[in-house]
């Protein structure tokens, strides 16, 4: 971290619940994990998914978000363009997240009620 040109903060939490405080303070979430993206949506934080996973691809598609694919040969400029685009439209994302979140929560509840099959 000390070799980075930009300011960075390393966050370490002692108990699991601290992750919610950390994510809640973020301005933008870039994640390769579905749970990171779900938490960002719950908090209304603009998000960008980095994916080679169909779960993340479907999640992002449903949100109407762009995906940075690990499979494609992305250049730095295209990745930066996705980040800048999300930053520019972050307020619009927050409005959209507020609208779709109730449906996501309803579906998550229904999903948790399904019988577990091994």
Secondary structure, DSSP 8 states (H G I E B T S, - for coil): -TT-SS-------SSTTHHHHHHHT-S-EEESSHHHHHHHHHHT--EEEEES-HHHHHHHHHHT--EEESSS---HHHHHHHHHHHHHTHHHHHHHHHHHHHHHHHHHHHHHHS----
